[in-house]
Amino acid sequence: MISFRMRPGYRHEVAIPHDVVLGRFRQRFVDPGSPCRGSVAGEVVQVSICERQRHFWSPKLDLHVSAEGDGSRLEGRFAPRSEVWTLFVALYAALAFTALGFTMFGFSQMIVDAAPWGFGVVGGTLVGAFAVYGAALVGQSLGEDQMHILSSFVEAIVTDAPMPVTPCSDASVCVDVDDADVAGAVAAAALAGVADDDQGMSSSPDANAAAS
């Protein structure tokens, strides 16, 4: 089921030390039988679909793995690939600036007793914003199966179970980043918006959609 959030949340707690969880991610990312590839940067993990299986709407999962007592907490968000997300942000920014400019222009037209057709353009930008949001939901539906692959991959890691889906055969490898600056940048991106309503987050895309 589709979530109405553009970036559905993921949250899971396990009774396994977080360094063990991170170690399992590193091992699985370089395993030829793994269905996913990704990177580990400090406590931040990025999980992606194998390159040969990716398409325009393929999702990725950005996770922060933190210590929670004797166990670990995994939380983050499903999101489109960076270039797709950047496109959506750019479209929203363009629509916002257009709406702001024509709002001021419309008021200027009213001041000089001219027909305020600038407000009509503002209405068009609102329609455009809904169209972009609709495109995001369509893309999420097209990538839903791969969201389940990512979720199942993480579940298999925290339970130390065999991988349940088709393995990768590409040349992708795990990138273990030790540079603190890079790790901090990735962490900031991964945690952007994670502090949303906890009830909007769960350990599967279906539960996230239901909560939304």
Buried (B, 14 or more C-beta within 10 A) or exposed (E): EBBEBBBBBBBBBBEBBBEEBBEBBBEBBEBEEBBBBBBBBBBBBBBBBBEEBBEEBBBBBBBBBEEBEEBBBBBBBBBBBEEBBEBBEEBBEEBEEBBEBBBEBBEEBEEEEEEBEBBEBBEBBEEBBEEBBEBBBEBBEBBBEBBBBBBBBBBBBBEEEEBEEEEBEEEBEBBBBEEEEBBEBBBEBBBEEBEEEEEBBBBBBBBBBEBB
